[in-house]
Amino acid sequence: MAIFSDKVTTAFELPGHRVVANLGIVRGIVVRSRSIVGSMGAALQTLFGGNITLYTQLCERARDDAYELMLRHAREMGANAVIGVRYDATEVGSGITEVLAYGTAVKIDAIE
């Protein structure tokens, strides 16, 4: 579960808040591979076309894990928000993918 899910955004500002400290870049990196069983199941799904749910679930888990690692990194830096959040994915080998979630850790205060 996100530690400050309502204070994480792809934007560079949060309405109703002001950034009082920029703490730097935070990231969460996950490297995943497909299992033999998952690859065979996904291959069967490709025969019928449409969404390949086994890969969709793998991608969702990898993104969620990278996101949570990024939030943990932000918390360790003393942040109470993360702005400018982005995702990136790179195939680092056959069937091996890196998923990166990154953003800027900040301290924010509510505007009164």
C-alpha positions in Angstrom: 0.0 0.0 0.0 1.3 3.5 -0.9 2.6 5.6 2.0 1.3 8.8 0.6 -0.7 7.8 -2.5 -2.7 11.0 -2.7 0.6 13.0 -2.8 2.2 11.2 -5.8 1.8 12.8 -9.2 3.2 12.9 -12.7 2.8 16.6 -12.6 5.4 18.9 -11.1 3.0 20.6 -8.6 0.2 19.5 -6.3 -2.8 21.7 -6.2 -3.3 23.2 -2.7 0.3 22.5 -1.7 3.6 24.2 -2.1 7.0 22.5 -2.4 9.2 23.6 0.6 12.1 21.3 -0.1 13.4 19.4 -3.1 15.1 16.3 -1.8 16.3 14.8 -5.1 15.6 11.9 -7.4 14.1 8.7 -6.1 13.7 5.5 -7.9 12.5 1.9 -7.6 14.0 -0.7 -9.9 12.7 -4.3 -10.4 14.1 -6.8 -12.8 11.8 -9.7 -13.7 11.9 -12.7 -16.0 9.2 -14.8 -17.5 8.8 -18.3 -16.1 8.6 -21.3 -18.4 5.1 -22.1 -17.3 4.0 -18.4 -17.7 5.6 -18.3 -21.2 3.8 -21.4 -22.3 0.5 -20.1 -21.0 1.0 -16.8 -22.7 2.0 -18.5 -25.9 -1.4 -20.4 -25.8 -3.2 -17.1 -25.2 -1.5 -15.6 -28.3 -3.2 -18.3 -30.4 -6.6 -16.7 -29.6 -5.5 -13.1 -29.8 -6.5 -10.2 -27.5 -5.1 -9.3 -24.2 -2.4 -11.7 -22.9 -3.4 -11.6 -19.3 -0.4 -13.6 -18.0 1.9 -10.9 -19.3 -0.4 -8.1 -18.2 -0.4 -9.5 -14.6 3.4 -9.8 -14.7 3.8 -6.2 -15.9 1.4 -4.9 -13.3 3.2 -6.6 -10.5 6.6 -5.3 -11.7 5.2 -1.7 -11.9 3.6 -2.0 -8.5 6.8 -3.3 -7.0 8.9 -0.6 -8.6 6.4 2.1 -7.5 6.5 0.8 -3.9 10.3 0.8 -3.9 10.3 4.4 -5.2 8.0 5.4 -2.3 10.2 3.6 0.2 13.2 5.5 -1.1 11.3 8.8 -0.8 10.3 8.0 2.7 13.9 7.2 3.7 14.9 10.6 2.3 12.2 12.3 4.5 9.8 13.2 1.7 6.0 13.5 2.1 5.3 13.6 -1.6 6.8 12.6 -5.0 6.3 14.7 -8.1 7.2 14.2 -11.7 6.7 10.4 -11.5 7.6 8.4 -14.6 8.0 4.7 -15.5 10.5 3.2 -17.9 11.1 -0.4 -19.0 14.0 -2.0 -20.7 14.6 -5.5 -21.9 18.0 -6.4 -20.5 18.1 -9.9 -21.9 15.9 -12.5 -23.5 12.8 -12.6 -21.4 14.3 -10.3 -18.7 12.9 -6.8 -18.2 13.9 -4.0 -15.9 11.1 -1.7 -14.7 12.0 1.6 -13.3 9.7 4.1 -11.4 11.3 7.4 -10.7 10.4 11.0 -9.6 11.4 13.8 -7.4 11.1 13.5 -3.7 9.8 16.7 -2.0 8.5 18.0 1.2 5.2 19.9 0.8 3.0 22.0 3.0 -0.6 22.8 2.4 -1.4 26.3 1.2 -3.8 27.9 3.7 
